[in-house]
């Protein structure tokens, strides 16, 4: 039986085109910092990738710094605030309650080790940042505001342009984790006017272990990894030339395929959503009705436990998720769903289906034909009573 992969928000496979390109690039073994011809050829491929990625998000190539991925990029921004707080005599940071774990953990580190005040903004039942709470937080004139563009678990989209403008009015810097948004919806960092933004290759059919941090010109930044001249001294370490080149190629393809991707995955999401609502009573669709990633569907199944649902799906040959891949080892309910007001039982019984360009309507039909009996069976077995 061919397995069905509905976990594209956790990671994407290398696209067929990027795979072939990447394999070829692996033969380019030279150090991109070397001055000889081989090194210069690798350096040229790196700079081409920087231009390709810049074009996808509408920024100058010179404003991008390559990193190992989203978590390192986010950590670099928060690490920068330690030194910047001394210069500006400001230790207030604003973020949201539904950020990626690497942002939340970085925030807690600033609180516990450096005495920062971090304001965690609440969200409504759809995952949208509460604007009254945001306005109140901005009265403290924070050093930094960090709000993700698209949530990795429920797919809810924030109005980054408006949030950023409001932050700038009080003199705050603005960072957005755009890892889940780039390549799925139109993203324009210049139009949003953000100061920092995070990208990752493996969310757009590129290789794992490579990402980028957008830093607006003349915006302060402190290296997280020191010890070399690479990236103008902002990120030490020998370049992973082949992976960076493949990241660039993946970005170029993502830009060309953006409209087709949104249409394709949006239809699959709607097909699964309509089918589940029709076949399984009492379920809840999490996230915003319209301000949502086209490929992401998060569903709560009252009377069934998330881990058990996943195991049964796996036996059916279907890969899905209970939430963030970075928190999958935790037995705690999703912090994102809890922040939207879902109780622990509903949060524990929630599954994220995330689609990609290689999924098909036939795969969705397979789930709709074989999955509803699983929920019926689990509800009969569950210690949590469920009544329609």
Secondary structure, 3 states (H helix, E strand, C coil): CCCEECECCCCCCCCHHHHHHHHHHCCCCCCCCCCCHHHHHHHHHHHHHHHHHHHHHCCCHHHEEEECCHHHHHHHHHHHHHHHHHHHCCCEEEEECCCCHHHHHHHHHHHHHHCCEEEEECECCCCCECHHHHHHHHCCCCCEEECCCECCCCCEECCHHHHHHHHHHCCCEEEEECCCCECCECCCHHHHCCCEEEEEHHHCCCCCCCEEEEECCCCCCCCCCCCCCHHHHCCCCCCCHHHHHHHHHHHHHHHHHHHHHHHHHHHHHHHHHHHHHHHCCCCEEECCCCCECCCEEEEECCCCCHHHHHHHHHHHCEECECCCHHHCCCCCCCHHHHHCCCCHHHHHCEEEEECCCCCCHHHHHHHHHHCHHHHHHHHHHCCCCCCC
